[in-house]
Amino acid sequence: MSNYNVRLSSSSKLKARVLSGVIVARKLEELLDVDVSNVEDSYVIMYDKNLEKYVAVNPDKVLKKAVTEPEQPGLPNVFLDELDVQLDNRIDLDGGTF
């Protein structure tokens, strides 16, 4: 068994300063509730209730969530109307003549 002696010298004086203020994160990865491990170009940040964190997800997942949302399912009408206008000249459906 080893014996150790420890001595505290009182000759050095320490000065303490109290700093006040708020520390603000400069980057997302500095926040505790944000997971940036899967961030890719054009991804969006979405809250994951199971992880209790914000995570980066593919925008397609956001559209899928919009369709399956229980409170207000489906895509917003303004979005669908814009698709109707934008895709009008791209999709031709000919029902023939009667």
Secondary structure, DSSP 8 states (H G I E B T S, - for coil): ----------SS--------S----SSGGGSTTEE-TT--TT-EEEEETTTTEEEEE-HHHHHHHHHH-SSS-S--HHHHHHHHHHHTTT--------
